[in-house]
Amino acid sequence: MVGRVDENLMVKLLDLIPNENTSVHQLCCKTGIDHRTIKKYIQLIVHVQNSPRLKLEIVGLRVLVRKEK
């Protein structure tokens, strides 16, 4: 399980990942983010991409979450 996620670092990493192959070391140099953090964030991104989409519904003051069909 991934600990606390810094949204700004996640967005920065997503913006700097090129379309061609790149190494974690190259991403470390570009972003200044530690290699362990990059590996954890990449694992999180891949896991989210492979997961079913979620649907948020706001009903009154409640926010309901469910998997899309």
PQR file of N, CA, C, O and H, with PARSE charges and radii, in Angstrom:
ATOM      1  N   MET A   1       0.849  -1.183   0.000 -0.4000 1.5000
ATOM      2  CA  MET A   1       0.000   0.000   0.000 -0.0000 2.0000
ATOM      3  C   MET A   1       0.887   1.235   0.000  0.5500 1.7000
ATOM      4  O   MET A   1       1.912   1.285   0.680 -0.5500 1.4000
ATOM      5  N   VAL A   2       0.483   2.207  -0.758 -0.4000 1.5000
ATOM      6  CA  VAL A   2       1.226   3.454  -0.854 -0.0000 2.0000
ATOM      7  C   VAL A   2       0.815   4.359   0.286  0.5500 1.7000
ATOM      8  O   VAL A   2      -0.362   4.434   0.638 -0.5500 1.4000
ATOM      9  H   VAL A   2      -0.350   2.167  -1.310  0.4000 1.0000
ATOM     10  N   GLY A   3       1.794   5.051   0.867 -0.4000 1.5000
ATOM     11  CA  GLY A   3       1.514   5.984   1.952 -0.0000 2.0000
ATOM     12  C   GLY A   3       0.907   7.265   1.413  0.5500 1.7000
ATOM     13  O   GLY A   3       0.184   7.240   0.418 -0.5500 1.4000
ATOM     14  H   GLY A   3       2.750   4.991   0.580  0.4000 1.0000
ATOM     15  N   ARG A   4       1.195   8.385   2.061 -0.4000 1.5000
ATOM     16  CA  ARG A   4       0.667   9.683   1.661 -0.0000 2.0000
ATOM     17  C   ARG A   4       1.167  10.049   0.268  0.5500 1.7000
ATOM     18  O   ARG A   4       2.355   9.907  -0.022 -0.5500 1.4000
ATOM     19  H   ARG A   4       1.783   8.406   2.870  0.4000 1.0000
ATOM     20  N   VAL A   5       0.274  10.517  -0.589 -0.4000 1.5000
ATOM     21  CA  VAL A   5       0.612  10.887  -1.955 -0.0000 2.0000
ATOM     22  C   VAL A   5       0.552  12.397  -2.095  0.5500 1.7000
ATOM     23  O   VAL A   5      -0.457  13.018  -1.762 -0.5500 1.4000
ATOM     24  H   VAL A   5      -0.691  10.632  -0.353  0.4000 1.0000
ATOM     25  N   ASP A   6       1.629  12.984  -2.586 -0.4000 1.5000
ATOM     26  CA  ASP A   6       1.684  14.421  -2.848 -0.0000 2.0000
ATOM     27  C   ASP A   6       1.133  14.653  -4.254  0.5500 1.7000
ATOM     28  O   ASP A   6       1.763  14.263  -5.238 -0.5500 1.4000
ATOM     29  H   ASP A   6       2.448  12.479  -2.857  0.4000 1.0000
ATOM     30  N   GLU A   7      -0.024  15.278  -4.352 -0.4000 1.5000
ATOM     31  CA  GLU A   7      -0.681  15.467  -5.641 -0.0000 2.0000
ATOM     32  C   GLU A   7       0.164  16.293  -6.600  0.5500 1.7000
ATOM     33  O   GLU A   7       0.157  16.034  -7.803 -0.5500 1.4000
ATOM     34  H   GLU A   7      -0.535  15.594  -3.552  0.4000 1.0000
ATOM     35  N   ASN A   8       0.896  17.289  -6.084 -0.4000 1.5000
ATOM     36  CA  ASN A   8       1.727  18.116  -6.952 -0.0000 2.0000
ATOM     37  C   ASN A   8       2.845  17.294  -7.587  0.5500 1.7000
ATOM     38  O   ASN A   8       3.142  17.467  -8.769 -0.5500 1.4000
ATOM     39  H   ASN A   8       0.902  17.498  -5.106  0.4000 1.0000
ATOM     40  N   LEU A   9       3.468  16.404  -6.816 -0.4000 1.5000
ATOM     41  CA  LEU A   9       4.511  15.546  -7.369 -0.0000 2.0000
ATOM     42  C   LEU A   9       3.941  14.580  -8.388  0.5500 1.7000
ATOM     43  O   LEU A   9       4.576  14.297  -9.404 -0.5500 1.4000
ATOM     44  H   LEU A   9       3.227  16.263  -5.856  0.4000 1.0000
ATOM     45  N   MET A  10       2.745  14.070  -8.121 -0.4000 1.5000
ATOM     46  CA  MET A  10       2.098  13.141  -9.048 -0.0000 2.0000
ATOM     47  C   MET A  10       1.841  13.820 -10.382  0.5500 1.7000
ATOM     48  O   MET A  10       2.122  13.242 -11.432 -0.5500 1.4000
ATOM     49  H   MET A  10       2.229  14.299  -7.295  0.4000 1.0000
ATOM     50  N   VAL A  11       1.314  15.034 -10.360 -0.4000 1.5000
ATOM     51  CA  VAL A  11       1.028  15.779 -11.592 -0.0000 2.0000
ATOM     52  C   VAL A  11       2.335  16.109 -12.310  0.5500 1.7000
ATOM     53  O   VAL A  11       2.413  15.997 -13.534 -0.5500 1.4000
ATOM     54  H   VAL A  11       1.086  15.503  -9.507  0.4000 1.0000
ATOM     55  N   LYS A  12       3.344  16.507 -11.573 -0.4000 1.5000
ATOM     56  CA  LYS A  12       4.647  16.831 -12.160 -0.0000 2.0000
ATOM     57  C   LYS A  12       5.233  15.606 -12.857  0.5500 1.7000
ATOM     58  O   LYS A  12       5.746  15.711 -13.971 -0.5500 1.4000
ATOM     59  H   LYS A  12       3.280  16.598 -10.579  0.4000 1.0000
ATOM     60  N   LEU A  13       5.159  14.457 -12.212 -0.4000 1.5000
ATOM     61  CA  LEU A  13       5.674  13.223 -12.788 -0.0000 2.0000
ATOM     62  C   LEU A  13       4.899  12.846 -14.046  0.5500 1.7000
ATOM     63  O   LEU A  13       5.503  12.485 -15.056 -0.5500 1.4000
ATOM     64  H   LEU A  13       4.742  14.371 -11.307  0.4000 1.0000
ATOM     65  N   LEU A  14       3.575  12.925 -13.999 -0.4000 1.5000
ATOM     66  CA  LEU A  14       2.760  12.597 -15.170 -0.0000 2.0000
ATOM     67  C   LEU A  14       3.072  13.511 -16.349  0.5500 1.7000
ATOM     68  O   LEU A  14       3.111  13.057 -17.492 -0.5500 1.4000
ATOM     69  H   LEU A  14       3.084  13.218 -13.179  0.4000 1.0000
ATOM     70  N   ASP A  15       3.292  14.777 -16.082 -0.4000 1.5000
ATOM     71  CA  ASP A  15       3.595  15.729 -17.151 -0.0000 2.0000
ATOM     72  C   ASP A  15       4.948  15.477 -17.796  0.5500 1.7000
ATOM     73  O   ASP A  15       5.130  15.761 -18.980 -0.5500 1.4000
ATOM     74  H   ASP A  15       3.261  15.146 -15.153  0.4000 1.0000
ATOM     75  N   LEU A  16       5.897  14.950 -17.038 -0.4000 1.5000
ATOM     76  CA  LEU A  16       7.262  14.789 -17.543 -0.0000 2.0000
ATOM     77  C   LEU A  16       7.563  13.405 -18.111  0.5500 1.7000
ATOM     78  O   LEU A  16       8.658  13.184 -18.628 -0.5500 1.4000
ATOM     79  H   LEU A  16       5.749  14.719 -16.076  0.4000 1.0000
ATOM     80  N   ILE A  17       6.626  12.477 -18.029 -0.4000 1.5000
ATOM     81  CA  ILE A  17       6.863  11.154 -18.615 -0.0000 2.0000
ATOM     82  C   ILE A  17       6.684  11.272 -20.129  0.5500 1.7000
ATOM     83  O   ILE A  17       5.602  11.617 -20.603 -0.5500 1.4000
ATOM     84  H   ILE A  17       5.737  12.656 -17.609  0.4000 1.0000
ATOM     85  N   PRO A  18       7.756  10.983 -20.893 -0.5600 1.5000
ATOM     86  CA  PRO A  18       7.672  11.115 -22.351  0.2800 2.0000
ATOM     87  C   PRO A  18       6.953   9.929 -22.990  0.5500 1.7000
ATOM     88  O   PRO A  18       6.688   8.925 -22.327 -0.5500 1.4000
ATOM     89  N   ASN A  19       6.639  10.050 -24.284 -0.4000 1.5000
ATOM     90  CA  ASN A  19       5.990   8.953 -25.008 -0.0000 2.0000
ATOM     91  C   ASN A  19       6.959   7.799 -25.282  0.5500 1.7000
ATOM     92  O   ASN A  19       6.534   6.648 -25.380 -0.5500 1.4000
ATOM     93  H   ASN A  19       6.854  10.865 -24.822  0.4000 1.0000
ATOM     94  N   GLU A  20       8.241   8.095 -25.403 -0.4000 1.5000
ATOM     95  CA  GLU A  20       9.223   7.040 -25.642 -0.0000 2.0000
ATOM     96  C   GLU A  20       9.723   6.498 -24.294  0.5500 1.7000
ATOM     97  O   GLU A  20       9.462   7.073 -23.237 -0.5500 1.4000
ATOM     98  H   GLU A  20       8.586   9.030 -25.324  0.4000 1.0000
ATOM     99  N   ASN A  21      10.444   5.384 -24.365 -0.4000 1.5000
ATOM    100  CA  ASN A  21      10.964   4.755 -23.140 -0.0000 2.0000
ATOM    101  C   ASN A  21      11.934   5.681 -22.425  0.5500 1.7000
ATOM    102  O   ASN A  21      12.709   6.401 -23.055 -0.5500 1.4000
ATOM    103  H   ASN A  21      10.657   4.917 -25.223  0.4000 1.0000
ATOM    104  N   THR A  22      11.877   5.651 -21.115 -0.4000 1.5000
ATOM    105  CA  THR A  22      12.805   6.413 -20.287 -0.0000 2.0000
ATOM    106  C   THR A  22      13.057   5.629 -19.009  0.5500 1.7000
ATOM    107  O   THR A  22      12.229   4.812 -18.605 -0.5500 1.4000
ATOM    108  H   THR A  22      11.247   5.066 -20.604  0.4000 1.0000
ATOM    109  N   SER A  23      14.172   5.869 -18.385 -0.4000 1.5000
ATOM    110  CA  SER A  23      14.508   5.136 -17.165 -0.0000 2.0000
ATOM    111  C   SER A  23      14.062   5.927 -15.936  0.5500 1.7000
ATOM    112  O   SER A  23      13.805   7.129 -16.005 -0.5500 1.4000
ATOM    113  H   SER A  23      14.844   6.532 -18.713  0.4000 1.0000
ATOM    114  N   VAL A  24      13.979   5.226 -14.826 -0.4000 1.5000
ATOM    115  CA  VAL A  24      13.650   5.879 -13.564 -0.0000 2.0000
ATOM    116  C   VAL A  24      14.739   6.893 -13.227  0.5500 1.7000
ATOM    117  O   VAL A  24      14.451   7.968 -12.699 -0.5500 1.4000
ATOM    118  H   VAL A  24      14.188   4.249 -14.770  0.4000 1.0000
ATOM    119  N   HIS A  25      15.983   6.550 -13.531 -0.4000 1.5000
ATOM    120  CA  HIS A  25      17.092   7.481 -13.264 -0.0000 2.0000
ATOM    121  C   HIS A  25      16.912   8.785 -14.044  0.5500 1.7000
ATOM    122  O   HIS A  25      17.135   9.866 -13.501 -0.5500 1.4000
ATOM    123  H   HIS A  25      16.216   5.677 -13.959  0.4000 1.0000
ATOM    124  N   GLN A  26      16.511   8.689 -15.312 -0.4000 1.5000
ATOM    125  CA  GLN A  26      16.288   9.895 -16.115 -0.0000 2.0000
ATOM    126  C   GLN A  26      15.155  10.732 -15.530  0.5500 1.7000
ATOM    127  O   GLN A  26      15.235  11.960 -15.509 -0.5500 1.4000
ATOM    128  H   GLN A  26      16.330   7.810 -15.753  0.4000 1.0000
ATOM    129  N   LEU A  27      14.106  10.075 -15.057 -0.4000 1.5000
ATOM    130  CA  LEU A  27      13.000  10.799 -14.427 -0.0000 2.0000
ATOM    131  C   LEU A  27      13.456  11.476 -13.137  0.5500 1.7000
ATOM    132  O   LEU A  27      13.018  12.582 -12.824 -0.5500 1.4000
ATOM    133  H   LEU A  27      14.040   9.078 -15.074  0.4000 1.0000
ATOM    134  N   CYS A  28      14.343  10.806 -12.387 -0.4000 1.5000
ATOM    135  CA  CYS A  28      14.899  11.403 -11.163 -0.0000 2.0000
ATOM    136  C   CYS A  28      15.642  12.687 -11.497  0.5500 1.7000
ATOM    137  O   CYS A  28      15.492  13.699 -10.811 -0.5500 1.4000
ATOM    138  H   CYS A  28      14.699   9.907 -12.642  0.4000 1.0000
ATOM    139  N   CYS A  29      16.442  12.640 -12.551 -0.4000 1.5000
ATOM    140  CA  CYS A  29      17.222  13.812 -12.942 -0.0000 2.0000
ATOM    141  C   CYS A  29      16.320  14.954 -13.405  0.5500 1.7000
ATOM    142  O   CYS A  29      16.564  16.114 -13.070 -0.5500 1.4000
ATOM    143  H   CYS A  29      16.564  11.818 -13.108  0.4000 1.0000
ATOM    144  N   LYS A  30      15.283  14.633 -14.171 -0.4000 1.5000
ATOM    145  CA  LYS A  30      14.370  15.657 -14.691 -0.0000 2.0000
ATOM    146  C   LYS A  30      13.533  16.305 -13.594  0.5500 1.7000
ATOM    147  O   LYS A  30      13.335  17.520 -13.588 -0.5500 1.4000
ATOM    148  H   LYS A  30      15.085  13.691 -14.443  0.4000 1.0000
ATOM    149  N   THR A  31      13.046  15.485 -12.666 -0.4000 1.5000
ATOM    150  CA  THR A  31      12.075  15.960 -11.691 -0.0000 2.0000
ATOM    151  C   THR A  31      12.682  16.340 -10.352  0.5500 1.7000
ATOM    152  O   THR A  31      12.126  17.168  -9.631 -0.5500 1.4000
ATOM    153  H   THR A  31      13.207  14.498 -12.671  0.4000 1.0000
ATOM    154  N   GLY A  32      13.813  15.746 -10.014 -0.4000 1.5000
ATOM    155  CA  GLY A  32      14.389  15.961  -8.688 -0.0000 2.0000
ATOM    156  C   GLY A  32      13.691  15.143  -7.617  0.5500 1.7000
ATOM    157  O   GLY A  32      13.888  15.385  -6.426 -0.5500 1.4000
ATOM    158  H   GLY A  32      14.265  15.073 -10.600  0.4000 1.0000
ATOM    159  N   ILE A  33      12.870  14.170  -8.027 -0.4000 1.5000
ATOM    160  CA  ILE A  33      12.147  13.300  -7.104 -0.0000 2.0000
ATOM    161  C   ILE A  33      12.989  12.057  -6.850  0.5500 1.7000
ATOM    162  O   ILE A  33      13.646  11.561  -7.765 -0.5500 1.4000
ATOM    163  H   ILE A  33      12.710  13.974  -8.994  0.4000 1.0000
ATOM    164  N   ASP A  34      12.981  11.550  -5.631 -0.4000 1.5000
ATOM    165  CA  ASP A  34      13.723  10.356  -5.260 -0.0000 2.0000
ATOM    166  C   ASP A  34      13.240   9.152  -6.066  0.5500 1.7000
ATOM    167  O   ASP A  34      12.052   9.042  -6.368 -0.5500 1.4000
ATOM    168  H   ASP A  34      12.447  11.953  -4.887  0.4000 1.0000
ATOM    169  N   HIS A  35      14.164   8.244  -6.415 -0.4000 1.5000
ATOM    170  CA  HIS A  35      13.825   7.089  -7.248 -0.0000 2.0000
ATOM    171  C   HIS A  35      12.801   6.175  -6.587  0.5500 1.7000
ATOM    172  O   HIS A  35      11.987   5.567  -7.281 -0.5500 1.4000
ATOM    173  H   HIS A  35      15.129   8.333  -6.170  0.4000 1.0000
ATOM    174  N   ARG A  36      12.823   6.065  -5.267 -0.4000 1.5000
ATOM    175  CA  ARG A  36      11.834   5.215  -4.582 -0.0000 2.0000
ATOM    176  C   ARG A  36      10.444   5.803  -4.696  0.5500 1.7000
ATOM    177  O   ARG A  36       9.467   5.070  -4.849 -0.5500 1.4000
ATOM    178  H   ARG A  36      13.484   6.558  -4.702  0.4000 1.0000
ATOM    179  N   THR A  37      10.347   7.129  -4.621 -0.4000 1.5000
ATOM    180  CA  THR A  37       9.052   7.800  -4.765 -0.0000 2.0000
ATOM    181  C   THR A  37       8.522   7.617  -6.183  0.5500 1.7000
ATOM    182  O   THR A  37       7.337   7.343  -6.375 -0.5500 1.4000
ATOM    183  H   THR A  37      11.140   7.725  -4.496  0.4000 1.0000
ATOM    184  N   ILE A  38       9.394   7.768  -7.173 -0.4000 1.5000
ATOM    185  CA  ILE A  38       8.976   7.597  -8.567 -0.0000 2.0000
ATOM    186  C   ILE A  38       8.465   6.173  -8.793  0.5500 1.7000
ATOM    187  O   ILE A  38       7.426   5.987  -9.427 -0.5500 1.4000
ATOM    188  H   ILE A  38      10.356   7.991  -7.017  0.4000 1.0000
ATOM    189  N   LYS A  39       9.173   5.179  -8.289 -0.4000 1.5000
ATOM    190  CA  LYS A  39       8.736   3.788  -8.454 -0.0000 2.0000
ATOM    191  C   LYS A  39       7.371   3.560  -7.820  0.5500 1.7000
ATOM    192  O   LYS A  39       6.519   2.900  -8.415 -0.5500 1.4000
ATOM    193  H   LYS A  39      10.017   5.331  -7.774  0.4000 1.0000
ATOM    194  N   LYS A  40       7.149   4.098  -6.621 -0.4000 1.5000
ATOM    195  CA  LYS A  40       5.855   3.938  -5.939 -0.0000 2.0000
ATOM    196  C   LYS A  40       4.743   4.622  -6.721  0.5500 1.7000
ATOM    197  O   LYS A  40       3.655   4.066  -6.870 -0.5500 1.4000
ATOM    198  H   LYS A  40       7.841   4.634  -6.137  0.4000 1.0000
ATOM    199  N   TYR A  41       5.010   5.834  -7.225 -0.4000 1.5000
ATOM    200  CA  TYR A  41       3.994   6.563  -7.971 -0.0000 2.0000
ATOM    201  C   TYR A  41       3.668   5.878  -9.287  0.5500 1.7000
ATOM    202  O   TYR A  41       2.506   5.835  -9.692 -0.5500 1.4000
ATOM    203  H   TYR A  41       5.893   6.286  -7.104  0.4000 1.0000
ATOM    204  N   ILE A  42       4.682   5.341  -9.962 -0.4000 1.5000
ATOM    205  CA  ILE A  42       4.443   4.616 -11.211 -0.0000 2.0000
ATOM    206  C   ILE A  42       3.589   3.382 -10.942  0.5500 1.7000
ATOM    207  O   ILE A  42       2.670   3.091 -11.707 -0.5500 1.4000
ATOM    208  H   ILE A  42       5.626   5.376  -9.633  0.4000 1.0000
ATOM    209  N   GLN A  43       3.882   2.654  -9.865 -0.4000 1.5000
ATOM    210  CA  GLN A  43       3.062   1.490  -9.504 -0.0000 2.0000
ATOM    211  C   GLN A  43       1.619   1.902  -9.236  0.5500 1.7000
ATOM    212  O   GLN A  43       0.685   1.213  -9.646 -0.5500 1.4000
ATOM    213  H   GLN A  43       4.629   2.890  -9.244  0.4000 1.0000
ATOM    214  N   LEU A  44       1.441   3.020  -8.551 -0.4000 1.5000
ATOM    215  CA  LEU A  44       0.106   3.522  -8.251 -0.0000 2.0000
ATOM    216  C   LEU A  44      -0.631   3.894  -9.535  0.5500 1.7000
ATOM    217  O   LEU A  44      -1.805   3.557  -9.694 -0.5500 1.4000
ATOM    218  H   LEU A  44       2.200   3.580  -8.218  0.4000 1.0000
ATOM    219  N   ILE A  45       0.040   4.581 -10.447 -0.4000 1.5000
ATOM    220  CA  ILE A  45      -0.574   4.984 -11.719 -0.0000 2.0000
ATOM    221  C   ILE A  45      -1.002   3.752 -12.515  0.5500 1.7000
ATOM    222  O   ILE A  45      -2.118   3.708 -13.031 -0.5500 1.4000
ATOM    223  H   ILE A  45       0.993   4.855 -10.318  0.4000 1.0000
ATOM    224  N   VAL A  46      -0.124   2.753 -12.620 -0.4000 1.5000
ATOM    225  CA  VAL A  46      -0.448   1.535 -13.370 -0.0000 2.0000
ATOM    226  C   VAL A  46      -1.627   0.819 -12.726  0.5500 1.7000
ATOM    227  O   VAL A  46      -2.513   0.333 -13.428 -0.5500 1.4000
ATOM    228  H   VAL A  46       0.783   2.790 -12.201  0.4000 1.0000
ATOM    229  N   HIS A  47      -1.648   0.748 -11.409 -0.4000 1.5000
ATOM    230  CA  HIS A  47      -2.761   0.086 -10.699 -0.0000 2.0000
ATOM    231  C   HIS A  47      -4.086   0.808 -10.973  0.5500 1.7000
ATOM    232  O   HIS A  47      -5.109   0.167 -11.213 -0.5500 1.4000
ATOM    233  H   HIS A  47      -0.928   1.143 -10.838  0.4000 1.0000
ATOM    234  N   VAL A  48      -4.060   2.122 -10.937 -0.4000 1.5000
ATOM    235  CA  VAL A  48      -5.277   2.905 -11.184 -0.0000 2.0000
ATOM    236  C   VAL A  48      -5.739   2.726 -12.626  0.5500 1.7000
ATOM    237  O   VAL A  48      -6.938   2.603 -12.879 -0.5500 1.4000
ATOM    238  H   VAL A  48      -3.229   2.643 -10.743  0.4000 1.0000
ATOM    239  N   GLN A  49      -4.805   2.711 -13.572 -0.4000 1.5000
ATOM    240  CA  GLN A  49      -5.171   2.542 -14.978 -0.0000 2.0000
ATOM    241  C   GLN A  49      -5.818   1.186 -15.236  0.5500 1.7000
ATOM    242  O   GLN A  49      -6.670   1.066 -16.116 -0.5500 1.4000
ATOM    243  H   GLN A  49      -3.832   2.812 -13.366  0.4000 1.0000
ATOM    244  N   ASN A  50      -5.425   0.170 -14.481 -0.4000 1.5000
ATOM    245  CA  ASN A  50      -5.965  -1.176 -14.676 -0.0000 2.0000
ATOM    246  C   ASN A  50      -7.229  -1.441 -13.862  0.5500 1.7000
ATOM    247  O   ASN A  50      -7.828  -2.510 -13.978 -0.5500 1.4000
ATOM    248  H   ASN A  50      -4.733   0.268 -13.766  0.4000 1.0000
ATOM    249  N   SER A  51      -7.631  -0.490 -13.050 -0.4000 1.5000
ATOM    250  CA  SER A  51      -8.802  -0.656 -12.190 -0.0000 2.0000
ATOM    251  C   SER A  51     -10.063  -0.173 -12.918  0.5500 1.7000
ATOM    252  O   SER A  51      -9.987   0.635 -13.844 -0.5500 1.4000
ATOM    253  H   SER A  51      -7.144   0.379 -12.955  0.4000 1.0000
ATOM    254  N   PRO A  52     -11.221  -0.681 -12.486 -0.5600 1.5000
ATOM    255  CA  PRO A  52     -12.470  -0.181 -13.063  0.2800 2.0000
ATOM    256  C   PRO A  52     -12.681   1.287 -12.699  0.5500 1.7000
ATOM    257  O   PRO A  52     -12.255   1.739 -11.637 -0.5500 1.4000
ATOM    258  N   ARG A  53     -13.338   2.020 -13.585 -0.4000 1.5000
ATOM    259  CA  ARG A  53     -13.606   3.437 -13.330 -0.0000 2.0000
ATOM    260  C   ARG A  53     -14.606   3.578 -12.189  0.5500 1.7000
ATOM    261  O   ARG A  53     -15.454   2.710 -11.980 -0.5500 1.4000
ATOM    262  H   ARG A  53     -13.684   1.652 -14.448  0.4000 1.0000
ATOM    263  N   LEU A  54     -14.497   4.676 -11.459 -0.4000 1.5000
ATOM    264  CA  LEU A  54     -15.407   4.962 -10.355 -0.0000 2.0000
ATOM    265  C   LEU A  54     -16.373   6.060 -10.764  0.5500 1.7000
ATOM    266  O   LEU A  54     -16.038   6.927 -11.571 -0.5500 1.4000
ATOM    267  H   LEU A  54     -13.809   5.381 -11.629  0.4000 1.0000
ATOM    268  N   LYS A  55     -17.544   6.018 -10.214 -0.4000 1.5000
ATOM    269  CA  LYS A  55     -18.579   7.010 -10.476 -0.0000 2.0000
ATOM    270  C   LYS A  55     -18.921   7.696  -9.160  0.5500 1.7000
ATOM    271  O   LYS A  55     -19.219   7.026  -8.171 -0.5500 1.4000
ATOM    272  H   LYS A  55     -17.816   5.314  -9.558  0.4000 1.0000
ATOM    273  N   LEU A  56     -18.881   9.028  -9.141 -0.4000 1.5000
ATOM    274  CA  LEU A  56     -19.270   9.804  -7.966 -0.0000 2.0000
ATOM    275  C   LEU A  56     -20.668  10.360  -8.183  0.5500 1.7000
ATOM    276  O   LEU A  56     -20.973  10.892  -9.249 -0.5500 1.4000
ATOM    277  H   LEU A  56     -18.640   9.572  -9.945  0.4000 1.0000
ATOM    278  N   GLU A  57     -21.502  10.236  -7.182 -0.4000 1.5000
ATOM    279  CA  GLU A  57     -22.845  10.805  -7.222 -0.0000 2.0000
ATOM    280  C   GLU A  57     -23.040  11.645  -5.965  0.5500 1.7000
ATOM    281  O   GLU A  57     -22.733  11.206  -4.857 -0.5500 1.4000
ATOM    282  H   GLU A  57     -21.254   9.803  -6.315  0.4000 1.0000
ATOM    283  N   ILE A  58     -23.549  12.842  -6.151 -0.4000 1.5000
ATOM    284  CA  ILE A  58     -23.834  13.711  -5.015 -0.0000 2.0000
ATOM    285  C   ILE A  58     -25.341  13.704  -4.801  0.5500 1.7000
ATOM    286  O   ILE A  58     -26.109  14.112  -5.672 -0.5500 1.4000
ATOM    287  H   ILE A  58     -23.798  13.199  -7.052  0.4000 1.0000
ATOM    288  N   VAL A  59     -25.746  13.236  -3.634 -0.4000 1.5000
ATOM    289  CA  VAL A  59     -27.157  13.161  -3.270 -0.0000 2.0000
ATOM    290  C   VAL A  59     -27.321  13.959  -1.987  0.5500 1.7000
ATOM    291  O   VAL A  59     -26.969  13.497  -0.901 -0.5500 1.4000
ATOM    292  H   VAL A  59     -25.122  12.904  -2.927  0.4000 1.0000
ATOM    293  N   GLY A  60     -27.855  15.153  -2.126 -0.4000 1.5000
ATOM    294  CA  GLY A  60     -27.987  16.027  -0.963 -0.0000 2.0000
ATOM    295  C   GLY A  60     -26.606  16.409  -0.459  0.5500 1.7000
ATOM    296  O   GLY A  60     -25.812  17.002  -1.189 -0.5500 1.4000
ATOM    297  H   GLY A  60     -28.141  15.528  -3.008  0.4000 1.0000
ATOM    298  N   LEU A  61     -26.326  16.069   0.781 -0.4000 1.5000
ATOM    299  CA  LEU A  61     -25.021  16.366   1.362 -0.0000 2.0000
ATOM    300  C   LEU A  61     -24.068  15.186   1.295  0.5500 1.7000
ATOM    301  O   LEU A  61     -22.915  15.295   1.713 -0.5500 1.4000
ATOM    302  H   LEU A  61     -26.972  15.586   1.373  0.4000 1.0000
ATOM    303  N   ARG A  62     -24.540  14.053   0.770 -0.4000 1.5000
ATOM    304  CA  ARG A  62     -23.728  12.837   0.700 -0.0000 2.0000
ATOM    305  C   ARG A  62     -23.040  12.725  -0.654  0.5500 1.7000
ATOM    306  O   ARG A  62     -23.582  13.133  -1.682 -0.5500 1.4000
ATOM    307  H   ARG A  62     -25.476  13.965   0.430  0.4000 1.0000
ATOM    308  N   VAL A  63     -21.853  12.170  -0.632 -0.4000 1.5000
ATOM    309  CA  VAL A  63     -21.147  11.820  -1.862 -0.0000 2.0000
ATOM    310  C   VAL A  63     -21.052  10.295  -1.900  0.5500 1.7000
ATOM    311  O   VAL A  63     -20.440   9.682  -1.026 -0.5500 1.4000
ATOM    312  H   VAL A  63     -21.413  11.838   0.203  0.4000 1.0000
ATOM    313  N   LEU A  64     -21.661   9.691  -2.916 -0.4000 1.5000
ATOM    314  CA  LEU A  64     -21.686   8.248  -3.054 -0.0000 2.0000
ATOM    315  C   LEU A  64     -20.674   7.833  -4.114  0.5500 1.7000
ATOM    316  O   LEU A  64     -20.534   8.498  -5.140 -0.5500 1.4000
ATOM    317  H   LEU A  64     -22.159  10.189  -3.626  0.4000 1.0000
ATOM    318  N   VAL A  65     -19.970   6.735  -3.866 -0.4000 1.5000
ATOM    319  CA  VAL A  65     -18.968   6.227  -4.789 -0.0000 2.0000
ATOM    320  C   VAL A  65     -19.321   4.800  -5.154  0.5500 1.7000
ATOM    321  O   VAL A  65     -19.672   3.998  -4.289 -0.5500 1.4000
ATOM    322  H   VAL A  65     -20.084   6.194  -3.033  0.4000 1.0000
ATOM    323  N   ARG A  66     -19.225   4.481  -6.457 -0.4000 1.5000
ATOM    324  CA  ARG A  66     -19.456   3.096  -6.900 -0.0000 2.0000
ATOM    325  C   ARG A  66     -18.648   2.852  -8.150  0.5500 1.7000
ATOM    326  O   ARG A  66     -18.220   3.788  -8.826 -0.5500 1.4000
ATOM    327  H   ARG A  66     -18.939   5.133  -7.159  0.4000 1.0000
ATOM    328  N   LYS A  67     -18.443   1.587  -8.449 -0.4000 1.5000
ATOM    329  CA  LYS A  67     -17.747   1.209  -9.682 -0.0000 2.0000
ATOM    330  C   LYS A  67     -18.718   1.323 -10.843  0.5500 1.7000
ATOM    331  O   LYS A  67     -19.887   0.956 -10.726 -0.5500 1.4000
ATOM    332  H   LYS A  67     -18.791   0.827  -7.900  0.4000 1.0000
ATOM    333  N   GLU A  68     -18.222   1.842 -11.978 -0.4000 1.5000
ATOM    334  CA  GLU A  68     -19.073   1.898 -13.168 -0.0000 2.0000
ATOM    335  C   GLU A  68     -19.293   0.502 -13.711  0.5500 1.7000
ATOM    336  O   GLU A  68     -18.453  -0.384 -13.551 -0.5500 1.4000
ATOM    337  H   GLU A  68     -17.272   2.141 -12.073  0.4000 1.0000
ATOM    338  N   LYS A  69     -20.433   0.318 -14.356 -0.4000 1.5000
ATOM    339  CA  LYS A  69     -20.755  -0.990 -14.943 -0.0000 2.0000
ATOM    340  C   LYS A  69     -20.283  -1.057 -16.363  0.5500 1.7000
ATOM    341  O   LYS A  69     -20.463  -2.078 -17.027 -0.5500 1.4000
ATOM    342  H   LYS A  69     -21.115   1.037 -14.486  0.4000 1.0000
TER
END
